[in-house]
Amino acid sequence: MDRKHLFLVFIIQFAILFILFSSCATTAKIGAAVNRKLIDGVYEGSYRGGPNKAFVEVTIENNRIIDIQIVEHWTLKGKSAESIIPERIIENQSTDVNVVSGATNSSIVIMNAVQRAVENAYHN
């Protein structure tokens, strides 16, 4: 094979891997945020899905999510989810909210990071 064909094969393989890793994140389970007693405080959570990763701090007060700060968010084109998803989670008191169109993977990554933070706040 000449260099042109090798480059084409490389590009196709890269595209297939990117699609596979991206689709894995969209199948992640997202549960209800508040289904038992939570301990007040600020809790950290992170999640990686495909090329995206989020690190969040979630504030719990009186068994409710009152604030979500996105500390870091690595994304290709999902920045629009950064303001919308936390707002939806707080409004619904659940990490199971509608994703942002055009930022599906980032939405899911943020929701899962918040879910992990909330799981740290469960009272045993």
Secondary structure as UniProt FT lines:
FT   HELIX           3..25
FT   TURN            26..27
FT   STRAND          41..49
FT   TURN            50..51
FT   STRAND          52..61
FT   TURN            62..63
FT   STRAND          64..74
FT   TURN            79..80
FT   HELIX           81..92
FT   TURN            101..102
FT   HELIX           104..119
FT   TURN            120..121
//
